[in-house]
Amino acid sequence: MFLLKACPRCVGDLREDSDKYGRFILCLQCGYHKSDSKDTVPEFMPLVSRRGRPRKIVVSE
């Protein structure tokens, strides 16, 4: 399905498509894409040092 002049970035034409990860919308002019699926990266990933010990998280203010 095509959505003409619906791109939020460049006002170009959007194409709706899907792959094994889910549905997505892709702009034909600028390459903008929007996906329905959530990110596969977990929200919290502990940092591990080279020695295998968890690193301290430093919050800068």
N, C-alpha and C positions, 0 to 999 in steps of 0.2 A: 504494500500500500504506500502511496506517495502523499506527502503533505506539502503542498506548494507554498513557498515563502513563509515557512513556519519555524525556521531555525532561530533560536534566541540570540545567537552570536552574530550571524552574518545575514539574516533574513533570506537564507537560501532554502533549497528544497530538501525535505527530510524523507528518508526511506525507512520503513518498518521492516525488520527482519528478525530471524531467530537462529540460534545455533544450539549446541549441546549444553551450553550454560544458561540459556534462557532467551527471552525476547529483548531486543534493543532497537533504538532509533539512531540512524546515522545520517549526517548531513553530507550531501553529494559535493558541495562546494568547499567547505572548510574542514570537514572531518570531525565535527562535533559529534559526540555520542552520549547517549543516556541509556542506562540499563535498568531493567525492572528488578534484577536479582540483587541481593545484599552482597557486600564484600565478603570474600572467603577468608580474609585475614582476621584473626581474632582481635578483639579490642585491646586486650592486654597481653603482651608477650614479654616475659621476663628477660632481661638482658643477662647474658652469661659471659663471664670473663674467659680468657684463653685457658685458664687453669680449671675451668668447669664450675667455678663458684658463682653464685648470683651476684650481680653488681648492685651497688647502692644507687638509687635513683635520686639525682640532685635536682631540686626544683629551684629555678632562678626566678627571682621576683623583680 
